[in-house]
Every structure is written in C-alpha cells, then in structure tokens.
C-alpha cells in the first residue's frame, strides 16, 4: 500500500485502510463515497491487522451492510459480519453489548495461552480449575450475547452495532463532547 508517496508495512496497512475508509464514509476532507468506503473496510478486514483495526472494520462493514451504504442492504449478512467480530479475541475488556435493554459485558480470551510461574502440582491444579470455571462462565455469557444478536430484528441489530461503534470511538477519542460533534456514522453530507 502506498499513500502520499509513503510505503506502509503489511502490519500498518489495515490501520491505514480503516482510517481511509472512515474518512470516505463520513466525508472528512474527501468527497463522501460509500462504495469506496465499503471496499476499503472490506480490504481492511481481509488483511487481518491489529485487533482494533480489525474489529473496527468488521463493525463498520456490518453497519454499512445493515444500512445498505455502499452495498446492498442485507440484515442476515450484516448479522453474520458482526458475529465474526464477536469471535475475535480482545486483550482488554470492552463496553459490552446492549441487548434487550441490558448491557452484557464480556471478554473472549483463550486462557490456555496465559503463562503461569512454576507452581507445585497442587497449586497448578487449583489455578487450572479456577481458569476452567472462569472460562465456562465467560463462554455462557458469550453464548448469551451471540443468541441475543441472532434473535435481534434488523432495527435492534442496527442499534446494537451503532452502540458498539460509538463505544469503540468513545474509548479512542476519550472526549464525549468532541465525539458528539463528529459525523462518525456516515450521515449524508
């Protein structure tokens, strides 16, 4: 990828694609172009970059598909795309998913990749048991979130995806007043 005569590494490309797509979606410093934005979000998703750019691209792809921005409006495809986002493995907690008037907080982490210091066999068994219980609890919450999204009608699903995008942006900008003034959902210019 070459942008403004600068070459970017493969690891930087998804983030650059995300930002470029975001600008086209919202008409920031460029002519608003939903087709181009959708194409760039799709490329960003395909390149599987950092967790942040990947989940942001997936969230916006789902949103654009649900709204029919730059692509055909398709509730089931939008749902499928968003469920893909839920399958990613965050390294930090998120603001959860608003479902049925309740925010369900979850984190999906593979606890098998966490290294523990050298412990006695008894201590290790106790830790492994606690990890298994925590993983079981998180899997139940995750299943509840997935079921909520599968059961949601188009308008409810759109509200879930929009809230999720706004939460992600709120964490990024850390300035609610600024965020309230920005067109971040691709409203027509």
Protein Blocks (a to p, Z undefined) as FASTA:
>chain_A
ZZehiacdfklmmmmmmmmmmmmmnopoiacdfklmmmmmmmmmmnopafklmmmmmmmm
mmmmmnopoiacdfklmmmmmmmmmmpccfbdcebjaeehiacddddddfklpccddddf
klmmmmmmmmmmmmmmmmmmmmmmmmmmmmpcfklmmmmmmmmmmmmmmmmnopaklmmm
pcfkopaZZ
